[in-house]
Amino acid sequence: MKISRKWLEKFVDLNGISDEEIAYQLTMRGIEVESFENLSAKYDGIVIGKVLEVANHPNAEKLKICKVDIGSGVRSIICGAPNVSIGQHVPVGLAGAIIPHDQHDPDGKPFKLDNIKIRGVESQGMICSEYELDLGSDKAGIMVFDEDAPVGIPLAGYLELDDTIFEISITPNRSDCLSHIGIARELAAAFSHKLQVPDYEIHEGDKAVDWFAEVEVLDYTLCPRYSARVVTGTKVAPSPRWLRSALERVGMRSINNVVDATNYVMLELGQPLHAFDLDRLTGRKIVVRKPHPFETKFVTLDGKEREIDPDMLMIADAEKVVAIAGVMGGQNSEINPSTTNIFLESANFLPSSIRKTSKKLGLSSEAAYRFERGVDPNLTLLAVDMASAIIQKTGGGDIAAGIIDAKTSDFPRKEIQISVTKVNQILGLNLTLSEIKQLLESIEISSVEGSEDKLHCSIPTFRGDVNREVDIIEEVARLYGYEKIPEGLKTELSFDSRFKEHKSIDEIRNFLSGAGFVEIVTNSLQSKDLANKSSEQGVLLANPVSDEMAAMRTSLLPSTLAVVKTNLSHSVSNLKLFEIGRIYLVSPFKQLVGNFLEVDRLAIALTGVADPISYDRPEHPFDIFDIKSEIERLLERFKLDNWEFISYDNSKEYRYSLKLVIDGRDAGILGQISAMQLSEYDIGQDVLFAEIDLDVLASGVEKNKRYKPLPKFPFAFIDLSFIVDANVPVGNLMSSIRKVAGNNFRDINLFDVYTGEGIPEGKKSVAFSVAVGSDERTLNDSDISDFISSVEQQLKEDFGALLRKQKT
Amino acid sequence: MPARAGHSIFGENYKMMQEIHSIRETALIELSRLQDKQALEKFRLKYLSRRGIISQLFEKMKDLPKEEKPAVGKALNDLRSEIETNFENTLKQIEFKEIEKRERIDDLTLPGRKRYVGRKHPLTQTLDEIKRIFFSLGFGISYGPEIEDDYHNFEALNFPPDHPARDMQDTFFVKSESGSYLLRTHTSPVQIRVMENNAPPIRVIIPGRVYRNEAISARSYCLFHQVEGLYVDKNVSFAELKGTIGYFAREFFGSDVKLRFRPSFFPFTEPSAEVDISCFICRGKGCKVCKYSGWLEILGCGMVDPNLYRYVGYDEDEVNGYAFGMGIERIALLSYGIDDIRLFFENDLRFLNQF
């Protein structure tokens, strides 16, 4: 919201107070000033001049050499405008001035004026157009002022632009500050000045308002108060300069004197008003009601047809809807140049109703913005008086005698009791009752002392946000100054195991980043397409920004592949990535929230070469055994021992994949991504990927660690090599050996797989190093040869394997 | 010298002893000159093998008179053991030299063999530091769901239905036939969940992902991360809140940072404040980052609005507390000097590897 310093000065004396100080005080009182601009500084070096002579330029047909009186002397200025002529009062830019727009620049950038020679003749300034001065869009000729414009005075002063405009952001609770008087009230309190509320003299005519119009409110809940006046015989015309200037300075377009009067009052007091053409109100009657069933469409002021529904509050005349209450008027009763009799509405509407209507219509307005935040119900009379006075002053006519004021009750001040002890306890201060009383008085909250430490406060009706003791405590804090409240840190220690961090996730992050993985964080919203393709039922957004982000992800794979692609496009082609992130599913069962299931997952991706390129080792691209190894490392690091990989090849995302099962629970999938899947991301190299359920993994991480005595007896290491059919899975051989070793099993490593010379066609040689040991004694030669022959026999039985070599 | 010795001096014994002496001399000199294993082997064959000089001397000893054998035997044994020891040492030294020669690296400027270096995401690093600071103040931690109901995200946080305060946060709604669900717009609903399930005192931080239905730009993304803080107990004051936030800011941004608490509005706190820190880039003089104000907004906070206690079943006369919330991205942007929030989610390694 834009606030004008000049306008504020109507209500509060700001003499000698800098713009910076005003901005600081407002900000520190919770009225955030985002920026401010001094308009007279903007027009420094631009003055009113009078054209004395106009002569042709000797070297240019279209240019004129003008002698211009600028008060302090006469300047020779070259001008190309077709409308320049003797006797005109014009804006003159002098050397050093910044002209807001360069007419010859396509973007209209500002430029600094200098005395320059044009076609051999010096120009000592520039006569400006409306566009060049950022005062309008007219570029065709120079601006010409009335003849009474005093020669030599600064342009900013003449146009009443000697002002500072503050850009202010108002929080939703402070609707009282959506006006100049509201801001002025805060400043008056800040500088301990008195707020001066000007009087508006009303010259009423003879005829009573009831003679002209009638108001009937059918729903006092949605419209607690409806006040109105009638102005007759006035003339709709362009607004006088002071009114136009006041509105334009704060960014509002001037329309005509009547509409401008209502807007001016709204910006000054915060009360939205609406002016109807009285002669277009059938029956000269206003009915505040909900629409009839057949009233489903309505054309608003902006020319758009709106769909209205039965819950919206309407302003109607005797037969038709004429406005959407508190939101926007209609074309059918709009003020137009031939309007002479005006019905001025100054009403109060229920905030939630206005908000619902405005939301449903997708239609916001200055009025709706204020009504949905709450307007002081006691403002209607002052506002309608003021607007009537301005209309009369600018367009003439009569103000009908009296005000229509439909309401069922008065709107008294709220009474709230506060405890001084409580105020001090919550703020950590030691204020006395009289200090608090004094602070509150500065913003018109009056109070009387009660029993003990109590203070009975009376809240003005413009502070609709102050309803409870704690609201007044906030006001006390604000007025005292947050800055002055001391920092305390005497918090009592509490020992609380309810909220301890589960170490697992941090541990996994530490381990993986130590193992050479870079952590990524990706978007959990994904495209509609991906959601449709997913085998899992995912969560869809009802109001997505775009189809690209219309669903919640059901896997970390797509966003990881997108990251791979991004990096490949920058020629970063070797990647070890991990992400700890959530996926979102729709469950058949009830969950904590609805039936939405949120699962934390760990994703790992490998692509490129397994070790960075180096001078003395061959390049080995990551393959499935690298991803398997990373997972095995993780499992080993976190002492998960009851796990297995199961072949799992029924997914279109993977070319090869394995399912990881931990303690009998499905823990995730790992594998090599299929070429088809990669092609969707334009990825031209293998990607290995694993997605693991974090809960299952973490359950192991958080297991209690227990010491086991170190082995007392040495292990025996036995190398065994077998010849088996080439299609026998090595994993099965390993688990068979493990089984035979039973309690004596200590470790097994595969150290060779060989086919080719010396091995029969269709067979392979597989060699293991097996460690066995016993807790009771050192294994002797016969134990070991018994073990070897058991293994030999078992593997022969199970796989037709032949023991080829052994070494102990 | 006794005459008897004279006989001995010039007898077989004497000659043998002299021979032993000279063999010792010669052998040790030869040994010291040897350079390689072949020569060493020759030496071994010459002196120490079964047919070698020392063995021959032992043969000769058989012919000596019985009473002279012990002295010569001892001398011979000493000789053999000395030469053997010296031989072994020389052999070892030659072997070491050969190994060193064989494995010599000439160019030590060759780079080390590269390995991948991993790191945590800058957002994780930032959160880790925030967690560390609040843990040191005795805060615990809690988490909550990202898909929320209207009740926890708005209503119980004192956002009445049809209230403009809801406009402060553009909300993504979730398609559902069973109720009104949304993506949480802040981590504050977890405050409600924590209080619903736990009796006071409560002191937790609540990190998590939140969503806003906003156009994506350098300044805003459709999601970001927050850390919420909640402390509810008896006798918690605004002064305590200022102390806690002050401690955090000085720990995180440096001990010389200045703080500014400004009145603000959040439906779930009363009084509410926004906290600025003095711009550490321009030291308060005004720069592009602080928009020439000298101040950087880092978080919102306030005293828990008593209405919340009613929603969670606490006695509002018995407890009070404070809450605060900050955006992790915002803190990271400021502390690392990053100018585009999208970088966090693009995961360009050229970016991630800078932290």
Chai-1 contact restraints between the chains, C-beta under 6 A:
chainA,res_idxA,chainB,res_idxB,connection_type,confidence,min_distance_angstrom,max_distance_angstrom,comment,restraint_id
A,M28,B,R262,contact,1.0,0.0,6.0,A-B,restraint_1
A,G30,B,P263,contact,1.0,0.0,6.0,A-B,restraint_2
A,G30,B,S264,contact,1.0,0.0,6.0,A-B,restraint_3
A,T171,B,F265,contact,1.0,0.0,6.0,A-B,restraint_4
A,P172,B,P164,contact,1.0,0.0,6.0,A-B,restraint_5
A,P172,B,A165,contact,1.0,0.0,6.0,A-B,restraint_6
A,N173,B,F265,contact,1.0,0.0,6.0,A-B,restraint_7
A,S352,B,D162,contact,1.0,0.0,6.0,A-B,restraint_8
A,R355,B,D162,contact,1.0,0.0,6.0,A-B,restraint_9
A,K356,B,D162,contact,1.0,0.0,6.0,A-B,restraint_10
A,E372,B,P164,contact,1.0,0.0,6.0,A-B,restraint_11
A,R373,B,P164,contact,1.0,0.0,6.0,A-B,restraint_12
A,I426,B,S237,contact,1.0,0.0,6.0,A-B,restraint_13
A,I426,B,M303,contact,1.0,0.0,6.0,A-B,restraint_14
A,L427,B,F238,contact,1.0,0.0,6.0,A-B,restraint_15
A,G428,B,S237,contact,1.0,0.0,6.0,A-B,restraint_16
A,G428,B,F238,contact,1.0,0.0,6.0,A-B,restraint_17
A,G428,B,A239,contact,1.0,0.0,6.0,A-B,restraint_18
A,V470,B,E270,contact,1.0,0.0,6.0,A-B,restraint_19
A,V470,B,P306,contact,1.0,0.0,6.0,A-B,restraint_20
A,E474,B,E270,contact,1.0,0.0,6.0,A-B,restraint_21
A,E474,B,P271,contact,1.0,0.0,6.0,A-B,restraint_22
A,A477,B,P271,contact,1.0,0.0,6.0,A-B,restraint_23
A,R478,B,P263,contact,1.0,0.0,6.0,A-B,restraint_24
A,Y482,B,F261,contact,1.0,0.0,6.0,A-B,restraint_25
A,Y482,B,A273,contact,1.0,0.0,6.0,A-B,restraint_26
A,I485,B,F238,contact,1.0,0.0,6.0,A-B,restraint_27
A,I485,B,A239,contact,1.0,0.0,6.0,A-B,restraint_28
A,P486,B,A239,contact,1.0,0.0,6.0,A-B,restraint_29
A,E487,B,K242,contact,1.0,0.0,6.0,A-B,restraint_30
A,E487,B,G243,contact,1.0,0.0,6.0,A-B,restraint_31
A,E487,B,G246,contact,1.0,0.0,6.0,A-B,restraint_32
A,G488,B,A239,contact,1.0,0.0,6.0,A-B,restraint_33
A,G488,B,E240,contact,1.0,0.0,6.0,A-B,restraint_34
A,G488,B,G243,contact,1.0,0.0,6.0,A-B,restraint_35
A,L489,B,G243,contact,1.0,0.0,6.0,A-B,restraint_36
A,T491,B,E240,contact,1.0,0.0,6.0,A-B,restraint_37
A,L493,B,G138,contact,1.0,0.0,6.0,A-B,restraint_38
A,S494,B,P201,contact,1.0,0.0,6.0,A-B,restraint_39
A,D496,B,G140,contact,1.0,0.0,6.0,A-B,restraint_40
A,R498,B,N198,contact,1.0,0.0,6.0,A-B,restraint_41
A,F499,B,G140,contact,1.0,0.0,6.0,A-B,restraint_42
A,F499,B,I141,contact,1.0,0.0,6.0,A-B,restraint_43
A,F499,B,S142,contact,1.0,0.0,6.0,A-B,restraint_44
A,F499,B,V204,contact,1.0,0.0,6.0,A-B,restraint_45
A,K500,B,G140,contact,1.0,0.0,6.0,A-B,restraint_46
A,E501,B,I141,contact,1.0,0.0,6.0,A-B,restraint_47
A,R509,B,K120,contact,1.0,0.0,6.0,A-B,restraint_48
A,S513,B,G118,contact,1.0,0.0,6.0,A-B,restraint_49
A,S513,B,R119,contact,1.0,0.0,6.0,A-B,restraint_50
A,S513,B,K120,contact,1.0,0.0,6.0,A-B,restraint_51
A,G516,B,Y116,contact,1.0,0.0,6.0,A-B,restraint_52
A,G516,B,G118,contact,1.0,0.0,6.0,A-B,restraint_53
A,F517,B,G118,contact,1.0,0.0,6.0,A-B,restraint_54
A,V518,B,G118,contact,1.0,0.0,6.0,A-B,restraint_55
A,V518,B,R119,contact,1.0,0.0,6.0,A-B,restraint_56
A,V518,B,L352,contact,1.0,0.0,6.0,A-B,restraint_57
A,E519,B,K120,contact,1.0,0.0,6.0,A-B,restraint_58
A,E519,B,H121,contact,1.0,0.0,6.0,A-B,restraint_59
A,E519,B,T124,contact,1.0,0.0,6.0,A-B,restraint_60
A,I520,B,N347,contact,1.0,0.0,6.0,A-B,restraint_61
A,V521,B,H121,contact,1.0,0.0,6.0,A-B,restraint_62
A,V521,B,L123,contact,1.0,0.0,6.0,A-B,restraint_63
A,N523,B,F345,contact,1.0,0.0,6.0,A-B,restraint_64
A,V539,B,V174,contact,1.0,0.0,6.0,A-B,restraint_65
A,L540,B,K175,contact,1.0,0.0,6.0,A-B,restraint_66
A,L541,B,F172,contact,1.0,0.0,6.0,A-B,restraint_67
A,A542,B,F173,contact,1.0,0.0,6.0,A-B,restraint_68
A,A542,B,K175,contact,1.0,0.0,6.0,A-B,restraint_69
A,N543,B,F173,contact,1.0,0.0,6.0,A-B,restraint_70
A,V563,B,N347,contact,1.0,0.0,6.0,A-B,restraint_71
A,T566,B,E346,contact,1.0,0.0,6.0,A-B,restraint_72
A,N567,B,L349,contact,1.0,0.0,6.0,A-B,restraint_73
A,V572,B,L349,contact,1.0,0.0,6.0,A-B,restraint_74
A,K576,B,Y116,contact,1.0,0.0,6.0,A-B,restraint_75
A,L592,B,P145,contact,1.0,0.0,6.0,A-B,restraint_76
A,V593,B,P145,contact,1.0,0.0,6.0,A-B,restraint_77
A,V593,B,I147,contact,1.0,0.0,6.0,A-B,restraint_78
A,V593,B,E148,contact,1.0,0.0,6.0,A-B,restraint_79
A,V593,B,D149,contact,1.0,0.0,6.0,A-B,restraint_80
A,G594,B,S178,contact,1.0,0.0,6.0,A-B,restraint_81
A,G594,B,Y181,contact,1.0,0.0,6.0,A-B,restraint_82
A,F596,B,I147,contact,1.0,0.0,6.0,A-B,restraint_83
A,E598,B,P145,contact,1.0,0.0,6.0,A-B,restraint_84
A,P612,B,K114,contact,1.0,0.0,6.0,A-B,restraint_85
A,S614,B,R113,contact,1.0,0.0,6.0,A-B,restraint_86
A,S614,B,K114,contact,1.0,0.0,6.0,A-B,restraint_87
